[in-house]
Amino acid sequence: MVVLSIIGIIIGLILIAFFIQYSNAYSTRVYEYEIFNITNFVMSVLGYIAIYFGNEWYTQALKAHEDILNGELLIGIGTLLLYGVLYINIKRTAPFYGFLMSIVGGVLYLAATPLVFFAFLMALAYFSETKPVYTIND
């Protein structure tokens, strides 16, 4: 059963890749704009990360009876980033198509956000080149 699950996941990812390629080909041909591009992806990932950590900060501050404004600001910044993606897509394409594909792209980007964040943390750890510290005075 595990093998079937893995095969299903691989087939699902291949279908998503074909969908993204077809959508980009269509939007490029009709609107001269790629609906799934790196700018939208980065803005969406940053928006989702800001919303997540803003919510964490907000709930922790709420429980501790501290200042909740920091979390609210992060949530607002993340929401503005996501609305920016929506606005750009609607402005560059037709309103219905831009809205629909922004929703579809938002769901796909939301699923990819934890993977991107984990990969970013791993790359940050790798490139920081931290060295062990040895104490010789003991």
C-alpha positions in Angstrom: 0.0 0.0 0.0 2.9 2.4 0.7 4.2 1.8 -2.9 0.8 2.7 -4.3 0.8 5.9 -2.2 4.2 6.9 -3.4 3.2 6.2 -7.0 0.0 8.2 -6.5 2.0 11.1 -5.1 4.4 11.0 -8.0 1.6 10.9 -10.5 -0.1 13.8 -8.7 3.0 15.9 -8.8 3.5 15.2 -12.5 -0.1 16.2 -13.2 0.4 19.4 -11.2 3.6 20.1 -13.3 1.7 19.6 -16.5 -1.1 21.9 -15.3 1.3 24.6 -14.5 3.0 24.3 -17.8 -0.3 24.3 -19.7 -1.5 27.3 -17.7 1.7 29.3 -18.3 1.5 28.4 -22.0 -2.1 29.5 -22.3 -1.6 32.8 -20.3 1.5 33.6 -22.2 -0.2 33.1 -25.6 -3.4 34.9 -24.6 -2.3 37.6 -22.1 1.5 37.7 -22.7 2.0 37.0 -19.0 3.0 33.8 -17.1 0.6 33.2 -14.3 2.9 31.0 -12.4 6.2 32.9 -12.1 9.0 33.2 -9.6 7.8 36.6 -8.3 4.4 35.4 -7.5 5.9 32.3 -5.8 8.3 34.3 -3.7 5.6 36.9 -2.7 3.2 34.1 -1.8 5.7 32.1 0.2 6.8 35.3 2.1 3.2 36.2 2.7 2.3 32.7 4.1 5.4 32.7 6.3 4.6 36.2 7.6 1.0 35.1 8.3 2.1 31.9 10.1 4.7 33.6 12.3 2.5 36.6 12.9 -0.3 34.3 14.1 2.2 32.5 16.4 3.5 35.8 17.8 -0.1 37.1 18.2 -1.3 34.0 20.1 1.7 33.9 22.4 1.4 37.6 23.2 -2.4 37.1 23.8 -1.7 34.3 26.2 1.0 36.3 28.1 -1.1 39.5 28.1 1.6 41.3 26.2 1.6 43.6 23.1 -0.3 41.9 20.3 0.5 44.6 17.7 3.7 42.9 16.4 1.8 39.7 15.4 -1.1 41.7 13.9 1.4 43.7 11.8 3.1 40.5 10.5 -0.3 39.1 9.6 -1.2 42.3 7.8 2.1 42.3 5.9 1.5 38.7 4.8 -2.0 39.5 3.8 -0.9 42.5 1.7 1.7 40.3 -0.1 -1.0 37.8 -1.0 -3.4 40.5 -2.1 -0.5 41.9 -4.2 -0.2 38.6 -6.1 -4.0 38.6 -6.6 -3.9 42.2 -7.9 -1.0 41.6 -10.2 -2.6 38.5 -11.7 -5.9 40.2 -12.2 -4.3 43.4 -13.7 -2.2 41.4 -16.2 -4.9 38.9 -17.2 -8.7 38.9 -17.3 -10.5 39.4 -13.9 -12.1 35.9 -13.7 -9.0 34.1 -15.0 -6.6 36.1 -12.8 -8.8 35.5 -9.7 -9.2 31.8 -10.4 -5.6 31.1 -11.2 -4.5 33.2 -8.1 -6.6 30.9 -5.9 -5.2 27.8 -7.6 -1.7 29.2 -7.4 -2.2 30.2 -3.8 -3.2 26.6 -2.9 -0.2 25.2 -4.7 2.2 27.8 -3.2 0.7 27.1 0.3 1.6 23.4 -0.1 5.1 24.3 -1.2 5.8 26.8 1.6 6.9 24.4 4.3 9.3 22.7 1.9 10.8 25.9 0.8 11.1 27.2 4.3 12.8 24.0 5.4 15.2 24.1 2.4 16.0 27.7 3.2 16.8 26.9 6.8 19.0 24.0 5.6 20.8 26.2 3.1 21.3 28.9 5.7 22.8 26.3 8.1 25.1 24.9 5.4 26.3 28.3 4.2 26.8 29.7 7.6 29.9 27.5 8.0 29.6 27.2 11.8 32.6 25.6 13.4 32.7 23.7 16.7 34.2 25.5 19.7 36.6 23.6 21.8 37.5 24.6 25.4 41.0 23.7 26.4 41.1 25.4 29.8 39.4 22.6 31.7 
